[in-house]
Amino acid sequence: MRLHEEEARGFPGADSENVAAEVTGRGARTHTHLLVRDDQGKARAWISCHDRAKGRVLVGITVDHHFDPELADMTAEFSFAKAKEFSIQIGAERGLEVTQMDSGAFKEDKRQARWLTETGFENVREWWQMSRPTEPGDEDAVGTLREGVEIRRVARNNTDKLPTEQDLRDVHFVLEESFADHFNSYRETFEEFLGRLREDPGHRWDHWWLATVDGKPAGAVVAAALTGRVDSEGNPKADASYVDYIECTSEHVVAVSPKPC
């Protein structure tokens, strides 16, 4: 995966902890994997199908960029066929007659884009992946809150220190309401939502925030910690946070002069 990312976009991002979480950790129950090796036993491709939500399977096909081009094409054809087989099986286990397969490619990875097109995928959306540094004073960057607005971390129980179920349900409610008309939105049950995000090795309850207006849930932030990262030369990178979701129900404005999150 790291070699693929480096060739496809110029720098690696995957790490063993995240891969292990998908293959053997909490995420294993919602993922189906197949590793393809050549006749010398070397890993050449990784097929991953994630049962993301009812009616939606996320497909990851990773093929060694140093593989012979003709053999890479054959391996990709096989891999996408297996991914389709796995996706049909996942849908059938959910009692569905139709399911959707989602996959993607980095913008400069023409090889992956060609394989996707050849196997029946259509380019329906492009995404930016953006980052920004943190600076002293960011902790005070909430802005001026209007009367009745509160922004806080999700509340914890006094006994086990886990978040209260009501706050977690409020975060889930805000997310579903906020993204109801978003591209390719799929409603998740509360259990699916909670289980999926807890599979992430970077999951931290202190990265979950809830905004209320007059005591009612109105906005939320769900983020994860990024630790143990290295750059393309193997040098350690500073810890960071990844924002999974920032959501706000359309009927509420929580800040008069919001600053960058």
C-alpha positions as CSV (number, residue, x, y, z in Angstrom):
1,M,0.0,0.0,0.0
2,R,2.8,2.4,0.9
3,L,4.6,1.7,-2.4
4,H,1.4,2.2,-4.3
5,E,0.7,5.6,-2.7
6,E,4.2,6.8,-3.3
7,E,4.0,5.9,-7.0
8,A,0.4,7.1,-7.4
9,R,0.5,10.4,-5.6
10,G,4.2,11.1,-4.6
11,F,4.1,10.2,-0.9
12,P,3.0,7.3,1.3
13,G,0.3,7.6,4.0
14,A,-0.6,4.0,4.9
15,D,0.8,2.4,8.1
16,S,0.9,-1.1,9.5
17,E,-1.5,-0.2,12.3
18,N,-4.3,0.9,10.0
19,V,-3.8,-2.1,7.7
20,A,-3.8,-4.5,10.7
21,A,-7.0,-2.8,12.0
22,E,-8.8,-3.7,8.7
23,V,-7.4,-7.2,8.4
24,T,-7.2,-8.5,11.9
25,G,-8.6,-5.9,14.2
26,R,-12.0,-4.4,14.9
27,G,-12.5,-3.7,11.2
28,A,-12.0,-7.3,10.2
29,R,-15.7,-8.2,10.6
30,T,-16.8,-5.7,8.0
31,H,-13.9,-6.3,5.5
32,T,-13.2,-9.0,3.0
33,H,-9.6,-9.4,1.8
34,L,-7.6,-11.4,-0.7
35,L,-3.8,-11.1,-1.2
36,V,-2.4,-12.1,-4.6
37,R,1.1,-13.5,-4.8
38,D,3.3,-14.3,-7.9
39,D,4.9,-17.7,-8.4
40,Q,7.8,-16.6,-6.3
41,G,5.5,-15.9,-3.3
42,K,5.9,-12.1,-3.6
43,A,2.7,-10.1,-2.8
44,R,1.6,-8.4,-6.0
45,A,-2.0,-7.2,-5.3
46,W,-4.4,-6.6,-2.4
47,I,-8.2,-6.8,-2.8
48,S,-10.2,-5.2,0.0
49,C,-14.0,-4.9,0.1
50,H,-15.5,-2.9,3.0
51,D,-19.2,-3.4,3.9
52,R,-19.5,0.3,4.5
53,A,-23.3,0.5,4.9
54,K,-26.4,-1.3,3.7
55,G,-26.2,-1.1,-0.1
56,R,-22.7,0.3,-0.3
57,V,-19.3,-1.6,-0.6
58,L,-16.0,0.3,-0.7
59,V,-13.6,-1.5,-3.1
60,G,-9.8,-1.1,-2.8
61,I,-7.6,-2.7,-5.5
62,T,-3.9,-2.2,-5.0
63,V,-1.5,-3.7,-7.6
64,D,2.3,-3.5,-7.4
65,H,3.5,-0.6,-9.6
66,H,6.8,-2.5,-10.2
67,F,4.9,-5.5,-11.6
68,D,5.3,-6.4,-15.4
69,P,2.7,-4.1,-17.1
70,E,1.0,-7.0,-18.9
71,L,0.8,-9.1,-15.8
72,A,-0.4,-6.1,-13.8
73,D,-3.3,-5.7,-16.2
74,M,-4.2,-9.4,-15.9
75,T,-3.9,-9.1,-12.1
76,A,-6.2,-6.0,-12.1
77,E,-8.8,-7.7,-14.2
78,F,-8.8,-10.7,-11.9
79,S,-8.9,-8.5,-8.8
80,F,-11.8,-6.4,-9.9
81,A,-13.7,-9.5,-10.8
82,K,-13.1,-10.9,-7.3
83,A,-14.2,-7.6,-5.8
84,K,-17.5,-7.8,-7.7
85,E,-17.9,-11.4,-6.4
86,F,-17.3,-10.3,-2.9
87,S,-19.6,-7.3,-3.2
88,I,-22.5,-9.5,-4.5
89,Q,-21.9,-11.8,-1.5
90,I,-21.9,-8.9,1.0
91,G,-25.2,-7.6,-0.5
92,A,-26.7,-11.1,-0.4
93,E,-25.8,-11.5,3.2
94,R,-27.7,-8.2,3.9
95,G,-30.7,-9.5,1.9
96,L,-30.2,-7.1,-1.0
97,E,-30.8,-7.7,-4.7
98,V,-28.7,-4.7,-5.7
99,T,-25.7,-3.0,-4.1
100,Q,-23.3,-0.3,-5.0
101,M,-19.5,-0.6,-5.5
102,D,-17.4,2.5,-4.7
103,S,-13.8,2.8,-5.6
104,G,-11.4,5.5,-6.6
105,A,-8.0,6.6,-7.8
106,F,-5.5,9.4,-7.2
107,K,-5.7,12.1,-9.9
108,E,-2.3,11.3,-11.4
109,D,-2.7,7.5,-11.3
110,K,-3.8,7.0,-14.9
111,R,-3.3,3.2,-14.6
112,Q,-5.8,2.8,-11.9
113,A,-8.3,5.1,-13.6
114,R,-8.0,3.0,-16.8
115,W,-8.7,-0.2,-14.9
116,L,-11.7,1.4,-13.2
117,T,-13.1,2.5,-16.5
118,E,-12.4,-0.9,-18.1
119,T,-14.2,-2.8,-15.4
120,G,-17.4,-0.7,-15.5
121,F,-16.9,2.1,-13.0
122,E,-17.8,5.7,-13.9
123,N,-16.2,8.9,-12.6
124,V,-19.0,10.6,-10.7
125,R,-17.2,12.7,-8.1
126,E,-13.7,14.2,-7.4
127,W,-12.5,15.1,-3.9
128,W,-9.9,17.4,-2.5
129,Q,-7.7,16.2,0.4
130,M,-6.7,19.3,2.3
131,S,-4.5,20.0,5.3
132,R,-3.4,23.0,7.4
133,P,-0.9,23.5,10.2
134,T,-2.0,24.2,13.8
135,E,-0.9,27.4,15.4
136,P,-0.7,28.9,19.0
137,G,-4.1,30.3,19.8
138,D,-6.1,27.8,17.7
139,E,-7.6,26.5,20.9
140,D,-9.4,29.8,21.2
141,A,-10.6,30.0,17.6
142,V,-14.2,29.2,18.2
143,G,-15.4,32.7,17.6
144,T,-18.2,34.6,19.2
145,L,-21.0,32.2,20.2
146,R,-24.5,33.5,20.2
147,E,-26.7,33.2,23.3
148,G,-27.9,29.6,23.9
149,V,-25.0,28.0,22.0
150,E,-22.7,25.5,23.7
151,I,-19.7,23.7,22.1
152,R,-18.1,20.9,24.2
153,R,-16.6,17.4,24.0
154,V,-19.1,14.6,24.3
155,A,-20.0,14.0,27.9
156,R,-18.5,11.0,29.8
157,N,-20.1,8.7,32.3
158,N,-18.7,8.9,35.8
159,T,-18.3,5.2,36.2
160,D,-16.5,3.9,33.1
161,K,-15.6,7.3,31.5
162,L,-17.1,6.3,28.2
163,P,-19.3,8.8,26.4
164,T,-22.9,9.0,27.3
165,E,-25.2,7.2,24.9
166,Q,-27.4,10.3,24.4
167,D,-24.4,12.4,23.3
168,L,-23.3,9.7,20.8
169,R,-26.8,9.4,19.5
170,D,-27.0,13.2,19.1
171,V,-23.8,13.2,17.1
172,H,-25.2,10.5,14.9
173,F,-28.5,12.4,14.5
174,V,-26.7,15.6,13.5
175,L,-24.5,13.8,11.0
176,E,-27.4,12.0,9.3
177,E,-29.4,15.2,9.1
178,S,-26.5,17.3,7.8
179,F,-25.5,14.9,5.1
180,A,-29.0,13.8,4.0
181,D,-28.7,15.6,0.7
182,H,-25.0,15.1,0.2
183,F,-23.6,13.2,-2.8
184,N,-23.9,9.5,-2.4
185,S,-25.2,9.7,1.2
186,Y,-26.2,6.4,2.8
187,R,-28.0,6.4,6.1
188,E,-26.2,4.3,8.7
189,T,-27.8,2.8,11.8
190,F,-26.4,4.1,15.1
191,E,-24.7,0.8,15.6
192,E,-23.1,0.9,12.1
193,F,-21.9,4.5,12.6
194,L,-20.4,3.8,16.0
195,G,-18.8,0.5,15.1
196,R,-17.2,1.9,11.9
197,L,-15.6,4.9,13.5
198,R,-14.3,2.9,16.5
199,E,-12.5,0.6,14.1
200,D,-10.0,3.4,13.3
201,P,-6.8,3.0,15.3
202,G,-6.8,6.7,15.6
203,H,-10.2,6.8,17.3
204,R,-10.2,9.0,20.4
205,W,-13.3,10.0,22.3
206,D,-11.7,13.4,23.2
207,H,-11.8,14.2,19.4
208,W,-15.6,14.1,19.4
209,W,-17.4,17.4,19.9
210,L,-21.0,18.4,20.1
211,A,-22.7,21.8,19.6
212,T,-26.1,22.5,21.0
213,V,-28.4,25.4,20.5
214,D,-30.9,26.0,23.4
215,G,-30.1,22.5,24.6
216,K,-30.8,20.8,21.3
217,P,-28.1,19.1,19.1
218,A,-27.1,21.3,16.2
219,G,-23.5,20.5,15.2
220,A,-20.7,18.1,15.7
221,V,-17.1,17.3,14.9
222,V,-15.8,13.7,14.7
223,A,-12.0,13.4,14.3
224,A,-9.2,10.9,14.8
225,A,-5.6,11.1,15.9
226,L,-2.8,10.5,13.4
227,T,0.3,9.2,15.1
228,G,3.5,7.4,14.2
229,R,3.6,8.9,10.7
230,V,6.7,9.1,8.5
231,D,7.5,10.9,5.3
232,S,8.6,9.5,2.0
233,E,12.2,9.1,3.4
234,G,11.1,7.4,6.6
235,N,11.6,10.4,8.9
236,P,9.0,10.8,11.7
237,K,6.3,13.4,11.1
238,A,4.5,15.3,13.8
239,D,1.2,13.9,15.3
240,A,-1.9,15.4,13.8
241,S,-5.7,15.1,13.7
242,Y,-7.9,14.0,10.8
243,V,-11.3,15.5,10.6
244,D,-13.8,12.8,9.6
245,Y,-16.9,15.0,9.8
246,I,-17.9,18.6,10.5
247,E,-21.6,18.8,10.5
248,C,-24.3,21.3,11.3
249,T,-28.1,21.1,10.9
250,S,-29.3,23.6,8.4
251,E,-31.7,25.3,10.8
252,H,-29.0,26.4,13.2
253,V,-26.1,28.9,13.0
254,V,-23.8,28.2,16.0
255,A,-21.4,31.1,15.7
256,V,-21.5,34.8,14.6
257,S,-17.9,35.0,13.5
258,P,-16.5,31.5,13.1
259,K,-12.8,31.0,12.6
260,P,-11.0,28.0,11.0
261,C,-11.6,24.7,12.8
